[in-house]
Amino acid sequence: MGYIDLYVKPSKLMLGSKRRFDEARYIILGVPFDGTSTFRSGSRFTPSAIRVVIDGLETYSIRSGIDFEDVMFCDIGDLHESLSAEEVVRMVKLVVSEIAGYGKIPVIIGGEHTLTLGAVEALPEIQVVFLDAHFDLRDEYLDSRLCHATVARRVTELGNVKSTLHIGVRAPSKEEYIFASSRGIPYVTTLDLKRGSERVKSMIDSKLDREKPLYISIDMDVLDPAYAPGVANPEPDGIDTGMLIDIIGYLASYRVAGLDIVEATPVYDNGLTIIQASKILIEAIGYIEAGGR
Ligand SMILES: [Mn+2]
């Protein structure tokens, strides 16, 4: 019996998920956890919400030319629930290790951002890109060292993480700004993104290694609240969906070894955010399948 059998329970299948685990290239895993959300919780409902909403979207992508329904993916269901962030991270790590051990790409639907620590820890030598309005680089937040606001800091401490890059930053705390600057942690702000894509591409190319596997973590609050109002910590002056998908498309030309999409919360949504997250998922997997743009 493996960790998937032990810690994952069946759910409604994404788009009917017709493929078996052994034949799939992408393994979808829901992580319904929002135990450390301090402002607007409810992201634990997002894995189920996306599985419902995605049925209403067209699956063919004019960007990548890939039809998501033709992609070899398998939805294994949702991680067991726990109120302990440590326990969730531990279970995510074991399950993702098993998925990656079979040479498959884990695609994780959160849930809050904390889950990214377990996923990244499970992979061999890796570089990590955070698409996020926030740094999540605090050493501790409200007396907790393991939560959505410290997850990137914990990721930078992992021995298997070769480099990190933050894209879409527009709401750093002073502590995080000083930490990132003093450690030379590279970041691209929302203002940089709005000033042109060529600069951003060359920034990505100068910071990432094409030979090494890449993990992409998409915090839905990287989008402007006009596009994604239903997130745990909305932050104005963000980017639009097309720009985010363009960036993901470029990152997909690297060796993507894992992906997550986190922090959307249906509880504060007008319906739009879950639709955006579903679309981003379709386009991201399409681009990875097509080898980027
Ligand atoms: Mn985040």
Residues whose N, C-alpha, C, O or C-beta is under 5 A from the ligand:
A	BS01	MN	H113 D132 D136 H148 D219
